[in-house]
Amino acid sequence: MKDTTNWIQRWKDAQTGWHRDQPNSKLIEFIAYLQIKQGDTVFVPLCGKSQDMNYLLSQGFKVIGVELSDLAIEQFFNENNLLYSVDQAEQFQIYQGENITVYCGDYFKLTKQMLNSVSAIYDRAALVALPVDLREKYAQHLYSIISNDCRVLLLTLNYPQSQISGPPFAVDEDEVGALFSSGFECQQLQCFNDIKNEPKFLRAGVDFIEKATYCLHKTGE
Ligand SMILES: C[S@@+](CC[C@H](N)C(=O)[O-])C[C@H]1O[C@@H](n2cnc3c(N)ncnc32)[C@H](O)[C@@H]1O
């Protein structure tokens, strides 16, 4: 069976069906929940070449991303005509552009020091890209590398996992609550069935696909 989570290979093969050419409408709709002001820094974990980073830059925010694939990062800078330089530090290659830094390497190796300027986090297709064991590790690591009072805008998907395999993996409200039960306040902002806009899921006969948006607030307590 093909390993769909061999991310580096997926980028080499251009198997990047999750990528969208427009910023995510839920980021635009719910960004105010992050309570950030111009000049603040937003961390985008598992960032790919997301146009959401461009949107954040266009709104006057700074961006820090982390991504395994150098191909993805180079495509991001080149396709958006952004100048960049590359440095090596510890276990990362660091791509630096104006108001944006993208760490090329493993999210799980990021340190709190690298994110000390971060005020908010935006997660689209990051948590749900990971299998269940890594999701717990992902949430714990996020808690350990962000500061108290940071807010996270989290987008998830939920569908009957027995009807189609991930990624993206199904993550329901109970799981989000459990993953972020300690040290975070968790508020679901929206949840709706969007099966009509998901042809792959429709073709596979999946009963529903719920898209949910959460605001998590790291209180540290
Ligand atoms: C489903 S894609 C989502 C990309 C982006 N968030 C978006 O919305 O377009 C997941 C991305 O995470 C990257 N990735 C997976 N595991 C990673 C890890 N441990 N550290 C950094 N990046 C990772 C993959 O290379 C891939 O680009």
The ligand as a Tripos MOL2 file, in Angstrom:
@<TRIPOS>MOLECULE
LIG
   27    29     1     0     0
SMALL
NO_CHARGES

@<TRIPOS>ATOM
      1 C1         -1.8690   18.2650    4.7740 C.3       1 LIG1
      2 S1         -0.4960   19.2910    4.5370 S.3       1 LIG1
      3 C2         -1.1300   20.8730    5.0610 C.3       1 LIG1
      4 C3         -0.2660   22.0410    4.6880 C.3       1 LIG1
      5 C4         -0.8590   23.4250    5.0630 C.3       1 LIG1
      6 N1         -1.1690   23.5240    6.4700 N.3       1 LIG1
      7 C5         -2.0680   23.7640    4.2230 C.2       1 LIG1
      8 O1         -3.1320   24.0220    4.7880 O.co2     1 LIG1
      9 O2         -1.9270   23.7890    2.9790 O.co2     1 LIG1
     10 C6          0.5710   18.8320    5.8740 C.3       1 LIG1
     11 C7          1.9730   19.3670    5.7390 C.3       1 LIG1
     12 O3          2.7080   19.0660    6.9130 O.3       1 LIG1
     13 C8          4.0320   18.7370    6.5780 C.3       1 LIG1
     14 N2          4.5190   17.9150    7.6960 N.ar      1 LIG1
     15 C9          4.1110   16.6730    8.0520 C.ar      1 LIG1
     16 N3          4.7290   16.2670    9.1690 N.ar      1 LIG1
     17 C10         5.5450   17.2880    9.5580 C.ar      1 LIG1
     18 C11         6.4380   17.4910   10.6570 C.ar      1 LIG1
     19 N4          6.6230   16.5440   11.5840 N.pl3     1 LIG1
     20 N5          7.1130   18.6510   10.7410 N.ar      1 LIG1
     21 C12         6.9350   19.6360    9.7990 C.ar      1 LIG1
     22 N6          6.0920   19.4970    8.7450 N.ar      1 LIG1
     23 C13         5.4080   18.3440    8.6190 C.ar      1 LIG1
     24 C14         3.9050   18.0200    5.2340 C.3       1 LIG1
     25 O4          5.0790   18.0510    4.4780 O.3       1 LIG1
     26 C15         2.7660   18.7920    4.5730 C.3       1 LIG1
     27 O5          3.2450   19.8520    3.7850 O.3       1 LIG1
@<TRIPOS>BOND
     1     1     2 1
     2     2     3 1
     3     2    10 1
     4     3     4 1
     5     4     5 1
     6     5     6 1
     7     5     7 1
     8     7     8 2
     9     7     9 1
    10    10    11 1
    11    11    12 1
    12    11    26 1
    13    12    13 1
    14    13    14 1
    15    13    24 1
    16    14    15 ar
    17    14    23 ar
    18    15    16 ar
    19    16    17 ar
    20    17    18 ar
    21    17    23 ar
    22    18    19 1
    23    18    20 ar
    24    20    21 ar
    25    21    22 ar
    26    22    23 ar
    27    24    25 1
    28    24    26 1
    29    26    27 1
@<TRIPOS>SUBSTRUCTURE
     1 LIG1         1 GROUP 0 **** ****
